[in-house]
């Protein structure tokens, strides 16, 4: 039986690393990417290979840059032919007043969070279309649904991901390819390392579930989406403990 393969972008840590572990534990071959933390990602890939016997390709590069995405897919095509599942997880956040947001920061957030989804999805699709199966899972944010004060670029970038998810799902449904997004609330990763203990407690108090989500919970959901019928498509699923 053919072994499935998945590409997980931004997999050196946090949600991406947890998703990589979940897919590896299910016997999937993986391609993992990150932008800076090559050593960390390679250590993860080595551990997943040793624990689960799966092949783990690693690629360091900027998923918002077309040349890097092409190089990454060049390696994937060579080793796996293509991927059955694409998890667009790479992302960054920027916090600050809108009036103090530079064009450079705006473009950096949009390129990393939205353009990467366009570039990786476009590159992954020829293989999926040929197979008439596949799943694209975009790791988005509740701020893409409702907007957050002082996170305008981030909210806009995730809003774009949500709209792209719904539009692309319609375009690909006839080809049995699912496109869904997980709109995360507050997940306990380094992305939230900027909060003090006091701020964390205050934020957790606003969440009906009374706590941050864990990266493993996002990974469970991503994996279950990958295993669903493609009839489940175009959904923006909030994973936020009832927060928003
Ligand atoms: P993180 O900062 O812990 O990890 C981000 C990962 O993305 C890293 O592996 C990093 O190398 C990679 N990355 C960043 N820019 C990249 C680029 N240009 N090209 C390739 N890789 C790049 O973040 P996280 O909390 O694990 O977040 C993962 C995803 O979940 C992001 O898209 C984020 O917006 C989303 N999200 C997170 C939260 C949260 O509370 N942590 C909430 C909502 C949504």
py3Dmol code that shows the C-alpha trace and the ligand (Angstrom):
import py3Dmol

protein = """\
ATOM      1  CA  UNK A   1       0.000   0.000   0.000  1.00  0.00           C
ATOM      2  CA  UNK A   2       1.266   3.509  -0.876  1.00  0.00           C
ATOM      3  CA  UNK A   3       2.568   5.432   2.126  1.00  0.00           C
ATOM      4  CA  UNK A   4       0.922   8.843   2.434  1.00  0.00           C
ATOM      5  CA  UNK A   5       3.001  12.032   2.516  1.00  0.00           C
ATOM      6  CA  UNK A   6       2.286  15.418   4.058  1.00  0.00           C
ATOM      7  CA  UNK A   7       4.026  18.779   3.896  1.00  0.00           C
ATOM      8  CA  UNK A   8       3.861  20.800   7.091  1.00  0.00           C
ATOM      9  CA  UNK A   9       5.219  24.340   6.836  1.00  0.00           C
ATOM     10  CA  UNK A  10       6.641  26.046   9.928  1.00  0.00           C
ATOM     11  CA  UNK A  11       7.308  22.752  11.659  1.00  0.00           C
ATOM     12  CA  UNK A  12      10.382  23.535  13.775  1.00  0.00           C
ATOM     13  CA  UNK A  13       8.295  24.198  16.874  1.00  0.00           C
ATOM     14  CA  UNK A  14       4.838  24.945  18.268  1.00  0.00           C
ATOM     15  CA  UNK A  15       1.737  23.841  16.393  1.00  0.00           C
ATOM     16  CA  UNK A  16       3.666  22.717  13.287  1.00  0.00           C
ATOM     17  CA  UNK A  17       5.947  20.430  15.304  1.00  0.00           C
ATOM     18  CA  UNK A  18       2.943  18.903  17.094  1.00  0.00           C
ATOM     19  CA  UNK A  19       1.208  18.306  13.746  1.00  0.00           C
ATOM     20  CA  UNK A  20       4.378  16.653  12.415  1.00  0.00           C
ATOM     21  CA  UNK A  21       4.459  14.304  15.430  1.00  0.00           C
ATOM     22  CA  UNK A  22       0.791  13.400  15.004  1.00  0.00           C
ATOM     23  CA  UNK A  23       1.127  12.549  11.299  1.00  0.00           C
ATOM     24  CA  UNK A  24       4.378  10.641  11.901  1.00  0.00           C
ATOM     25  CA  UNK A  25       2.700   8.582  14.621  1.00  0.00           C
ATOM     26  CA  UNK A  26       0.082   7.673  12.003  1.00  0.00           C
ATOM     27  CA  UNK A  27       2.835   6.391   9.681  1.00  0.00           C
ATOM     28  CA  UNK A  28       2.908   9.326   7.248  1.00  0.00           C
ATOM     29  CA  UNK A  29       6.064  10.380   5.440  1.00  0.00           C
ATOM     30  CA  UNK A  30       6.736  14.050   5.987  1.00  0.00           C
ATOM     31  CA  UNK A  31       8.293  17.135   4.478  1.00  0.00           C
ATOM     32  CA  UNK A  32       8.946  19.755   7.144  1.00  0.00           C
ATOM     33  CA  UNK A  33       9.936  23.380   6.644  1.00  0.00           C
ATOM     34  CA  UNK A  34      11.020  26.278   8.814  1.00  0.00           C
ATOM     35  CA  UNK A  35      12.686  29.617   8.196  1.00  0.00           C
ATOM     36  CA  UNK A  36      15.505  29.864  10.769  1.00  0.00           C
ATOM     37  CA  UNK A  37      15.657  26.925  13.178  1.00  0.00           C
ATOM     38  CA  UNK A  38      17.256  24.322  10.927  1.00  0.00           C
ATOM     39  CA  UNK A  39      18.927  22.399  13.781  1.00  0.00           C
ATOM     40  CA  UNK A  40      15.747  22.202  15.810  1.00  0.00           C
ATOM     41  CA  UNK A  41      13.761  20.956  12.805  1.00  0.00           C
ATOM     42  CA  UNK A  42      16.408  18.371  11.920  1.00  0.00           C
ATOM     43  CA  UNK A  43      16.420  17.110  15.503  1.00  0.00           C
ATOM     44  CA  UNK A  44      12.632  16.714  15.286  1.00  0.00           C
ATOM     45  CA  UNK A  45      12.892  14.941  11.917  1.00  0.00           C
ATOM     46  CA  UNK A  46      15.533  12.577  13.328  1.00  0.00           C
ATOM     47  CA  UNK A  47      13.395  11.794  16.352  1.00  0.00           C
ATOM     48  CA  UNK A  48      10.275  11.146  14.249  1.00  0.00           C
ATOM     49  CA  UNK A  49      12.217   8.852  11.934  1.00  0.00           C
ATOM     50  CA  UNK A  50      13.665   6.930  14.902  1.00  0.00           C
ATOM     51  CA  UNK A  51      10.322   6.673  16.735  1.00  0.00           C
ATOM     52  CA  UNK A  52       7.981   5.912  13.847  1.00  0.00           C
ATOM     53  CA  UNK A  53      10.203   4.752  10.979  1.00  0.00           C
ATOM     54  CA  UNK A  54       8.842   7.419   8.617  1.00  0.00           C
ATOM     55  CA  UNK A  55      10.863   9.431   6.084  1.00  0.00           C
ATOM     56  CA  UNK A  56      11.215  13.089   7.078  1.00  0.00           C
ATOM     57  CA  UNK A  57      12.545  15.550   4.515  1.00  0.00           C
ATOM     58  CA  UNK A  58      13.568  18.936   5.875  1.00  0.00           C
ATOM     59  CA  UNK A  59      13.759  22.244   4.082  1.00  0.00           C
ATOM     60  CA  UNK A  60      14.869  25.634   5.401  1.00  0.00           C
ATOM     61  CA  UNK A  61      13.466  28.591   3.512  1.00  0.00           C
ATOM     62  CA  UNK A  62      10.848  31.312   3.289  1.00  0.00           C
ATOM     63  CA  UNK A  63       7.452  29.927   2.276  1.00  0.00           C
ATOM     64  CA  UNK A  64       6.458  33.447   1.246  1.00  0.00           C
ATOM     65  CA  UNK A  65       9.093  33.379  -1.522  1.00  0.00           C
ATOM     66  CA  UNK A  66       8.277  31.649  -4.777  1.00  0.00           C
ATOM     67  CA  UNK A  67      11.838  30.407  -5.425  1.00  0.00           C
ATOM     68  CA  UNK A  68      12.065  28.764  -1.978  1.00  0.00           C
ATOM     69  CA  UNK A  69       8.671  27.119  -2.370  1.00  0.00           C
ATOM     70  CA  UNK A  70       9.676  25.757  -5.797  1.00  0.00           C
ATOM     71  CA  UNK A  71      12.920  24.361  -4.357  1.00  0.00           C
ATOM     72  CA  UNK A  72      11.057  22.736  -1.504  1.00  0.00           C
ATOM     73  CA  UNK A  73       8.582  21.081  -3.882  1.00  0.00           C
ATOM     74  CA  UNK A  74      11.463  20.003  -6.121  1.00  0.00           C
ATOM     75  CA  UNK A  75      12.748  17.880  -3.233  1.00  0.00           C
ATOM     76  CA  UNK A  76       9.254  16.619  -2.432  1.00  0.00           C
ATOM     77  CA  UNK A  77       8.632  15.550  -6.033  1.00  0.00           C
ATOM     78  CA  UNK A  78      11.961  13.753  -6.142  1.00  0.00           C
ATOM     79  CA  UNK A  79      11.290  11.748  -2.976  1.00  0.00           C
ATOM     80  CA  UNK A  80       7.507  11.381  -2.734  1.00  0.00           C
ATOM     81  CA  UNK A  81       6.139  12.422  -6.131  1.00  0.00           C
ATOM     82  CA  UNK A  82       3.985  14.980  -4.308  1.00  0.00           C
ATOM     83  CA  UNK A  83       2.003  15.323  -1.096  1.00  0.00           C
ATOM     84  CA  UNK A  84      -1.466  14.015  -0.222  1.00  0.00           C
ATOM     85  CA  UNK A  85      -1.876  16.608   2.505  1.00  0.00           C
ATOM     86  CA  UNK A  86      -0.572  20.156   2.741  1.00  0.00           C
ATOM     87  CA  UNK A  87      -0.690  21.869   6.120  1.00  0.00           C
ATOM     88  CA  UNK A  88      -0.098  25.596   5.671  1.00  0.00           C
ATOM     89  CA  UNK A  89       1.025  26.394   9.185  1.00  0.00           C
ATOM     90  CA  UNK A  90       3.980  28.822   8.858  1.00  0.00           C
ATOM     91  CA  UNK A  91       3.076  32.181  10.314  1.00  0.00           C
ATOM     92  CA  UNK A  92       4.169  35.204  12.284  1.00  0.00           C
ATOM     93  CA  UNK A  93       2.347  37.755  14.402  1.00  0.00           C
ATOM     94  CA  UNK A  94       2.889  41.502  14.816  1.00  0.00           C
ATOM     95  CA  UNK A  95       1.429  43.464  17.713  1.00  0.00           C
ATOM     96  CA  UNK A  96       1.209  47.243  17.670  1.00  0.00           C
ATOM     97  CA  UNK A  97      -0.888  50.256  16.813  1.00  0.00           C
ATOM     98  CA  UNK A  98      -2.138  50.445  13.226  1.00  0.00           C
ATOM     99  CA  UNK A  99      -0.819  53.988  12.874  1.00  0.00           C
ATOM    100  CA  UNK A 100       2.663  52.732  13.733  1.00  0.00           C
ATOM    101  CA  UNK A 101       2.602  49.801  11.323  1.00  0.00           C
ATOM    102  CA  UNK A 102       5.231  50.200   8.594  1.00  0.00           C
ATOM    103  CA  UNK A 103       4.626  49.058   5.028  1.00  0.00           C
ATOM    104  CA  UNK A 104       7.552  46.682   5.464  1.00  0.00           C
ATOM    105  CA  UNK A 105       5.922  45.040   8.500  1.00  0.00           C
ATOM    106  CA  UNK A 106       2.558  44.871   6.742  1.00  0.00           C
ATOM    107  CA  UNK A 107       4.134  43.167   3.726  1.00  0.00           C
ATOM    108  CA  UNK A 108       6.148  40.794   5.875  1.00  0.00           C
ATOM    109  CA  UNK A 109       3.038  39.599   7.704  1.00  0.00           C
ATOM    110  CA  UNK A 110       0.936  39.334   4.539  1.00  0.00           C
ATOM    111  CA  UNK A 111       3.667  37.500   2.641  1.00  0.00           C
ATOM    112  CA  UNK A 112       4.420  35.053   5.451  1.00  0.00           C
ATOM    113  CA  UNK A 113       0.834  34.333   6.459  1.00  0.00           C
ATOM    114  CA  UNK A 114      -1.156  34.675   3.212  1.00  0.00           C
ATOM    115  CA  UNK A 115       1.138  34.554   0.166  1.00  0.00           C
ATOM    116  CA  UNK A 116       2.748  31.386   1.556  1.00  0.00           C
ATOM    117  CA  UNK A 117      -0.655  29.682   1.504  1.00  0.00           C
ATOM    118  CA  UNK A 118      -1.172  30.704  -2.122  1.00  0.00           C
ATOM    119  CA  UNK A 119       2.320  29.623  -3.210  1.00  0.00           C
ATOM    120  CA  UNK A 120       2.371  26.267  -1.393  1.00  0.00           C
ATOM    121  CA  UNK A 121      -1.190  25.359  -2.392  1.00  0.00           C
ATOM    122  CA  UNK A 122      -0.533  26.208  -6.054  1.00  0.00           C
ATOM    123  CA  UNK A 123       2.587  24.070  -6.023  1.00  0.00           C
ATOM    124  CA  UNK A 124       0.912  21.133  -4.247  1.00  0.00           C
ATOM    125  CA  UNK A 125      -2.152  20.993  -6.467  1.00  0.00           C
ATOM    126  CA  UNK A 126      -0.953  19.446  -9.748  1.00  0.00           C
ATOM    127  CA  UNK A 127      -0.178  16.177  -7.924  1.00  0.00           C
ATOM    128  CA  UNK A 128      -3.456  16.235  -5.975  1.00  0.00           C
ATOM    129  CA  UNK A 129      -5.442  17.029  -9.124  1.00  0.00           C
ATOM    130  CA  UNK A 130      -3.797  14.145 -10.952  1.00  0.00           C
ATOM    131  CA  UNK A 131      -4.750  11.806  -8.092  1.00  0.00           C
ATOM    132  CA  UNK A 132      -8.180  13.381  -7.729  1.00  0.00           C
ATOM    133  CA  UNK A 133      -7.681  13.411  -3.966  1.00  0.00           C
ATOM    134  CA  UNK A 134      -5.939  15.456  -1.323  1.00  0.00           C
ATOM    135  CA  UNK A 135      -6.458  17.815   1.537  1.00  0.00           C
ATOM    136  CA  UNK A 136      -5.237  21.341   2.244  1.00  0.00           C
ATOM    137  CA  UNK A 137      -5.421  22.423   5.875  1.00  0.00           C
ATOM    138  CA  UNK A 138      -4.718  26.061   6.653  1.00  0.00           C
ATOM    139  CA  UNK A 139      -3.764  27.003  10.205  1.00  0.00           C
ATOM    140  CA  UNK A 140      -5.568  30.283  10.630  1.00  0.00           C
ATOM    141  CA  UNK A 141      -6.729  32.387  13.550  1.00  0.00           C
ATOM    142  CA  UNK A 142      -9.945  33.543  15.169  1.00  0.00           C
ATOM    143  CA  UNK A 143      -8.630  37.060  14.497  1.00  0.00           C
ATOM    144  CA  UNK A 144      -9.133  36.335  10.809  1.00  0.00           C
ATOM    145  CA  UNK A 145     -12.849  35.899  11.606  1.00  0.00           C
ATOM    146  CA  UNK A 146     -13.458  38.822  13.960  1.00  0.00           C
ATOM    147  CA  UNK A 147     -10.333  41.042  13.928  1.00  0.00           C
ATOM    148  CA  UNK A 148      -8.115  42.010  16.851  1.00  0.00           C
ATOM    149  CA  UNK A 149      -7.176  45.475  18.020  1.00  0.00           C
ATOM    150  CA  UNK A 150      -3.433  46.121  17.582  1.00  0.00           C
ATOM    151  CA  UNK A 151      -3.125  43.075  15.317  1.00  0.00           C
ATOM    152  CA  UNK A 152      -4.531  44.539  12.112  1.00  0.00           C
ATOM    153  CA  UNK A 153      -1.979  43.104   9.685  1.00  0.00           C
ATOM    154  CA  UNK A 154      -2.201  39.709  11.358  1.00  0.00           C
ATOM    155  CA  UNK A 155      -6.025  39.790  11.321  1.00  0.00           C
ATOM    156  CA  UNK A 156      -6.065  40.844   7.648  1.00  0.00           C
ATOM    157  CA  UNK A 157      -3.591  38.121   6.700  1.00  0.00           C
ATOM    158  CA  UNK A 158      -5.669  35.423   8.411  1.00  0.00           C
ATOM    159  CA  UNK A 159      -8.906  36.866   6.998  1.00  0.00           C
ATOM    160  CA  UNK A 160      -7.350  36.411   3.561  1.00  0.00           C
ATOM    161  CA  UNK A 161      -6.502  32.805   4.428  1.00  0.00           C
ATOM    162  CA  UNK A 162     -10.095  32.172   5.516  1.00  0.00           C
ATOM    163  CA  UNK A 163     -11.541  33.643   2.310  1.00  0.00           C
ATOM    164  CA  UNK A 164      -9.036  31.743   0.179  1.00  0.00           C
ATOM    165  CA  UNK A 165     -10.009  28.543   2.025  1.00  0.00           C
ATOM    166  CA  UNK A 166     -13.692  28.987   1.190  1.00  0.00           C
ATOM    167  CA  UNK A 167     -13.091  30.000  -2.430  1.00  0.00           C
ATOM    168  CA  UNK A 168     -10.541  27.303  -3.209  1.00  0.00           C
ATOM    169  CA  UNK A 169     -12.741  24.659  -1.574  1.00  0.00           C
ATOM    170  CA  UNK A 170     -15.469  25.459  -4.109  1.00  0.00           C
ATOM    171  CA  UNK A 171     -13.010  25.316  -6.996  1.00  0.00           C
ATOM    172  CA  UNK A 172     -11.538  21.974  -5.903  1.00  0.00           C
ATOM    173  CA  UNK A 173     -14.622  20.111  -4.657  1.00  0.00           C
ATOM    174  CA  UNK A 174     -15.279  18.609  -8.125  1.00  0.00           C
ATOM    175  CA  UNK A 175     -11.765  17.112  -7.924  1.00  0.00           C
ATOM    176  CA  UNK A 176     -12.401  15.569  -4.480  1.00  0.00           C
ATOM    177  CA  UNK A 177      -9.812  17.802  -2.841  1.00  0.00           C
ATOM    178  CA  UNK A 178     -10.767  19.289   0.537  1.00  0.00           C
ATOM    179  CA  UNK A 179      -9.683  22.730   1.718  1.00  0.00           C
ATOM    180  CA  UNK A 180     -10.357  23.661   5.336  1.00  0.00           C
ATOM    181  CA  UNK A 181      -8.955  26.022   7.941  1.00  0.00           C
ATOM    182  CA  UNK A 182      -8.457  25.679  11.664  1.00  0.00           C
ATOM    183  CA  UNK A 183      -8.975  29.104  13.239  1.00  0.00           C
ATOM    184  CA  UNK A 184      -6.990  28.824  16.449  1.00  0.00           C
ATOM    185  CA  UNK A 185      -7.691  30.872  19.556  1.00  0.00           C
ATOM    186  CA  UNK A 186      -4.866  31.204  22.092  1.00  0.00           C
ATOM    187  CA  UNK A 187      -2.550  28.217  21.785  1.00  0.00           C
ATOM    188  CA  UNK A 188       0.317  27.696  24.198  1.00  0.00           C
ATOM    189  CA  UNK A 189       3.391  28.203  21.963  1.00  0.00           C
ATOM    190  CA  UNK A 190       6.421  30.489  21.698  1.00  0.00           C
ATOM    191  CA  UNK A 191       4.300  32.821  19.571  1.00  0.00           C
ATOM    192  CA  UNK A 192       2.679  33.872  22.846  1.00  0.00           C
ATOM    193  CA  UNK A 193       5.953  34.136  24.763  1.00  0.00           C
ATOM    194  CA  UNK A 194       5.499  37.928  24.732  1.00  0.00           C
ATOM    195  CA  UNK A 195       2.799  37.676  27.444  1.00  0.00           C
ATOM    196  CA  UNK A 196       3.715  38.078  31.119  1.00  0.00           C
ATOM    197  CA  UNK A 197       2.330  35.500  33.594  1.00  0.00           C
ATOM    198  CA  UNK A 198      -0.229  38.084  34.677  1.00  0.00           C
ATOM    199  CA  UNK A 199      -1.361  38.733  31.085  1.00  0.00           C
ATOM    200  CA  UNK A 200      -1.571  35.007  30.415  1.00  0.00           C
ATOM    201  CA  UNK A 201      -3.777  34.474  33.469  1.00  0.00           C
ATOM    202  CA  UNK A 202      -6.007  37.384  32.453  1.00  0.00           C
ATOM    203  CA  UNK A 203      -6.351  36.037  28.912  1.00  0.00           C
ATOM    204  CA  UNK A 204      -7.054  32.498  30.146  1.00  0.00           C
ATOM    205  CA  UNK A 205      -9.770  33.978  32.360  1.00  0.00           C
ATOM    206  CA  UNK A 206     -11.520  35.380  29.262  1.00  0.00           C
ATOM    207  CA  UNK A 207     -11.634  31.949  27.597  1.00  0.00           C
ATOM    208  CA  UNK A 208     -14.705  29.921  28.646  1.00  0.00           C
ATOM    209  CA  UNK A 209     -12.564  26.761  28.764  1.00  0.00           C
ATOM    210  CA  UNK A 210     -10.384  28.619  31.287  1.00  0.00           C
ATOM    211  CA  UNK A 211      -7.066  27.883  29.613  1.00  0.00           C
ATOM    212  CA  UNK A 212      -4.929  28.179  26.493  1.00  0.00           C
ATOM    213  CA  UNK A 213      -5.211  25.385  23.944  1.00  0.00           C
ATOM    214  CA  UNK A 214      -2.322  22.988  23.516  1.00  0.00           C
ATOM    215  CA  UNK A 215      -0.492  22.503  20.194  1.00  0.00           C
ATOM    216  CA  UNK A 216      -1.373  18.792  20.423  1.00  0.00           C
ATOM    217  CA  UNK A 217      -5.079  19.690  20.316  1.00  0.00           C
ATOM    218  CA  UNK A 218      -4.577  21.570  17.046  1.00  0.00           C
ATOM    219  CA  UNK A 219      -2.576  18.587  15.766  1.00  0.00           C
ATOM    220  CA  UNK A 220      -5.410  16.156  16.634  1.00  0.00           C
ATOM    221  CA  UNK A 221      -7.853  18.295  14.679  1.00  0.00           C
ATOM    222  CA  UNK A 222      -5.526  18.695  11.689  1.00  0.00           C
ATOM    223  CA  UNK A 223      -4.954  14.946  11.532  1.00  0.00           C
ATOM    224  CA  UNK A 224      -8.643  14.135  11.800  1.00  0.00           C
ATOM    225  CA  UNK A 225      -9.400  16.633   9.013  1.00  0.00           C
ATOM    226  CA  UNK A 226      -6.835  14.894   6.807  1.00  0.00           C
ATOM    227  CA  UNK A 227      -8.686  11.608   7.324  1.00  0.00           C
ATOM    228  CA  UNK A 228     -12.194  12.958   6.594  1.00  0.00           C
ATOM    229  CA  UNK A 229     -14.288  12.645   3.475  1.00  0.00           C
ATOM    230  CA  UNK A 230     -13.571  15.483   0.998  1.00  0.00           C
ATOM    231  CA  UNK A 231     -17.262  16.307   1.283  1.00  0.00           C
ATOM    232  CA  UNK A 232     -16.196  18.163   4.435  1.00  0.00           C
ATOM    233  CA  UNK A 233     -14.696  21.217   2.771  1.00  0.00           C
ATOM    234  CA  UNK A 234     -14.657  25.007   2.864  1.00  0.00           C
ATOM    235  CA  UNK A 235     -14.943  25.082   6.663  1.00  0.00           C
ATOM    236  CA  UNK A 236     -13.287  27.538   9.031  1.00  0.00           C
ATOM    237  CA  UNK A 237     -13.263  25.540  12.257  1.00  0.00           C
ATOM    238  CA  UNK A 238     -12.658  27.537  15.422  1.00  0.00           C
ATOM    239  CA  UNK A 239     -10.449  25.832  18.002  1.00  0.00           C
ATOM    240  CA  UNK A 240     -10.679  28.326  20.815  1.00  0.00           C
ATOM    241  CA  UNK A 241     -12.261  26.849  23.961  1.00  0.00           C
ATOM    242  CA  UNK A 242     -15.472  28.771  23.240  1.00  0.00           C
ATOM    243  CA  UNK A 243     -13.644  32.123  23.310  1.00  0.00           C
ATOM    244  CA  UNK A 244     -14.914  33.943  20.204  1.00  0.00           C
TER     245      UNK A 244
END
"""
ligand_1 = """\
44
LIG
P 5.602 29.571 16.312
O 6.140 30.947 16.270
O 5.864 28.735 17.514
O 6.108 28.747 15.021
C 6.039 29.327 13.749
C 6.732 28.437 12.742
O 6.624 29.081 11.458
C 8.218 28.244 12.995
O 8.576 26.920 12.665
C 8.886 29.201 12.002
O 10.174 28.766 11.574
C 7.900 29.132 10.856
N 7.968 30.292 9.956
C 7.811 31.611 10.252
N 7.930 32.348 9.143
C 8.161 31.482 8.123
C 8.361 31.626 6.734
N 8.354 32.827 6.131
N 8.603 30.530 5.988
C 8.620 29.299 6.574
N 8.415 29.101 7.878
C 8.187 30.172 8.640
O 4.044 29.735 16.049
P 2.783 28.813 16.398
O 2.116 29.387 17.570
O 3.154 27.377 16.391
O 1.865 29.170 15.131
C 1.685 28.315 14.024
C 0.512 28.840 13.205
O -0.643 28.907 14.037
C 0.746 30.256 12.660
O 0.228 30.349 11.361
C -0.058 31.110 13.615
O -0.488 32.314 13.033
C -1.212 30.195 13.933
N -1.888 30.575 15.175
C -1.253 30.483 16.381
C -1.905 30.894 17.516
C -1.281 30.808 18.876
O -1.907 31.279 19.842
N -0.082 30.248 19.029
C -3.222 31.384 17.435
C -3.830 31.470 16.198
C -3.168 31.039 15.073
"""
view = py3Dmol.view(width=600, height=400)
view.addModel(protein, "pdb")
view.setStyle({"model": 0}, {"cartoon": {"style": "trace"}})
view.addModel(ligand_1, "xyz")
view.setStyle({"model": 1}, {"stick": {}})
view.zoomTo()
view.show()
